[in-house]
Amino acid sequence: MPLQNKVKEYRTAAGINQQEFGRLVGVSRQTISSIECGDYHPSVLVALKIAKILKTTVEDVFEYVEDENE
């Protein structure tokens, strides 16, 4: 999976549960769970909101890793 993230690590360090975090970001708890599992890649707007709420940069939370097989 080329897009990796540290949403869960940052969110738990901030002491915010998935339900509350989803409310702050403007998405459902299920969407937060899917992002954290890597099953869903957020839009640029959602990624920016996530980084702002977590008081960090998008680059700190999300990382593009090229697949060696491509």
Protein Blocks (a to p, Z undefined) as FASTA:
>chain_A
ZZdcfklmmmmmnopafklmmmmnopafklmmmmmnopaccdfklmmmmmmmnopafklm
pccdddfkZZ
